[in-house]
Amino acid sequence: MNIALRQTEDGSQTLYNKTIDECYHSIHGAKNESNHIFIQSAFLQCNKQDISIFEVGFGTGLNAFLTLLTATKTKQKVHYETVELYPVPSDFYSNFNYATTKEEQSIFKKLHCSEWNRTEEITSNFSLLKHLGDIKNLELKNHFDIVYFDAFSPEKQPDMWNKCIFEKLYNAMNQGAILTTYCAKGVVRRTLQEVGFVVERLAGPIGKREILRATKR
Ligand SMILES: C[S@@+](CC[C@H](N)C(=O)[O-])C[C@H]1O[C@@H](n2cnc3c(N)ncnc32)[C@H](O)[C@@H]1O
């Protein structure tokens, strides 16, 4: 894989994909961005005791990791499903600086080492199912309360932002479920609306004016 490790402005790391010339996270802060868009604007908005989450693009595992840590604090049970076409090699994920304790490091490693295409218990309140493959070919069998839409940008990967994919996600979401994404482009907002979502523009993290939150009413 043509990737390199990059430091972001909050001290947390990200990956840079040289082929498409894009980072996995904001250079203004990977952890900060993930916390803002996925934890604060989605996960912490759901007060169900048992939450099902689907993430588009497992990548570094940062969103799954922060969700697991937050769910431990809020004492919620999470079933987390994700899909990844290009898994990050172990020489990268073994060196990310996301964990702050030895225990966290071992949990982070478990997220990456868990088998593909099989549900695994990572902790007593967090199960993980990582689908290996292309989201376009994935049949979603569960129903989700939250979707983290974290694909590469529409400029670099326009086929990830089309109606077909959003429709697939919409159909796999519960009523009242929410999808958040860092991309606030008008064309993305309109596609989400066409599919049936009610879309809000929210303030973005540092370096980004707005993000989107779409609700299935
Ligand atoms: C912007 S990165 C974010 C990754 C991850 N959420 C993170 O925090 O590191 C987008 C991810 O989508 C993955 N991806 C690209 N095309 C895909 C596809 N067709 N199906 C599934 N995943 C894909 C990439 O390999 C990459 O890991």
Ligand as a Chemical Component Dictionary entry (heavy atoms), coordinates in Angstrom:
data_LIG
# 
_chem_comp.id                   LIG 
_chem_comp.type                 NON-POLYMER 
_chem_comp.pdbx_formal_charge   0 
_chem_comp.three_letter_code    LIG 
# 
loop_
_chem_comp_atom.comp_id 
_chem_comp_atom.atom_id 
_chem_comp_atom.alt_atom_id 
_chem_comp_atom.type_symbol 
_chem_comp_atom.charge 
_chem_comp_atom.model_Cartn_x 
_chem_comp_atom.model_Cartn_y 
_chem_comp_atom.model_Cartn_z 
_chem_comp_atom.pdbx_ordinal 
LIG C1  C1  C 0  -10.822 8.666  4.895  1  
LIG S1  S1  S 1  -10.245 7.020  5.196  2  
LIG C2  C2  C 0  -10.909 6.841  6.829  3  
LIG C3  C3  C 0  -10.665 5.556  7.467  4  
LIG C4  C4  C 0  -11.060 5.380  8.937  5  
LIG N1  N1  N 0  -12.419 5.709  9.218  6  
LIG C5  C5  C 0  -10.093 6.021  9.866  7  
LIG O1  O1  O 0  -10.521 6.750  10.774 8  
LIG O2  O2  O -1 -8.904  5.773  9.727  9  
LIG C6  C6  C 0  -11.308 6.084  4.099  10 
LIG C7  C7  C 0  -11.207 4.584  4.214  11 
LIG O3  O3  O 0  -12.107 3.953  3.276  12 
LIG C8  C8  C 0  -11.467 2.806  2.720  13 
LIG N2  N2  N 0  -12.099 2.476  1.426  14 
LIG C9  C9  C 0  -11.841 3.036  0.221  15 
LIG N3  N3  N 0  -12.634 2.510  -0.735 16 
LIG C10 C10 C 0  -13.426 1.596  -0.124 17 
LIG C11 C11 C 0  -14.457 0.719  -0.585 18 
LIG N4  N4  N 0  -14.831 0.705  -1.860 19 
LIG N5  N5  N 0  -15.056 -0.101 0.308  20 
LIG C12 C12 C 0  -14.668 -0.077 1.630  21 
LIG N6  N6  N 0  -13.704 0.749  2.121  22 
LIG C13 C13 C 0  -13.089 1.568  1.275  23 
LIG C14 C14 C 0  -10.018 3.257  2.606  24 
LIG O4  O4  O 0  -9.135  2.178  2.449  25 
LIG C15 C15 C 0  -9.828  4.022  3.899  26 
LIG O5  O5  O 0  -9.431  3.176  4.940  27 
# 
loop_
_chem_comp_bond.comp_id 
_chem_comp_bond.atom_id_1 
_chem_comp_bond.atom_id_2 
_chem_comp_bond.value_order 
_chem_comp_bond.pdbx_ordinal 
LIG C1  S1  SING 1  
LIG S1  C2  SING 2  
LIG S1  C6  SING 3  
LIG C2  C3  SING 4  
LIG C3  C4  SING 5  
LIG C4  N1  SING 6  
LIG C4  C5  SING 7  
LIG C5  O1  DOUB 8  
LIG C5  O2  SING 9  
LIG C6  C7  SING 10 
LIG C7  O3  SING 11 
LIG C7  C15 SING 12 
LIG O3  C8  SING 13 
LIG C8  N2  SING 14 
LIG C8  C14 SING 15 
LIG N2  C9  SING 16 
LIG N2  C13 SING 17 
LIG C9  N3  DOUB 18 
LIG N3  C10 SING 19 
LIG C10 C11 SING 20 
LIG C10 C13 DOUB 21 
LIG C11 N4  SING 22 
LIG C11 N5  DOUB 23 
LIG N5  C12 SING 24 
LIG C12 N6  DOUB 25 
LIG N6  C13 SING 26 
LIG C14 O4  SING 27 
LIG C14 C15 SING 28 
LIG C15 O5  SING 29 
# 
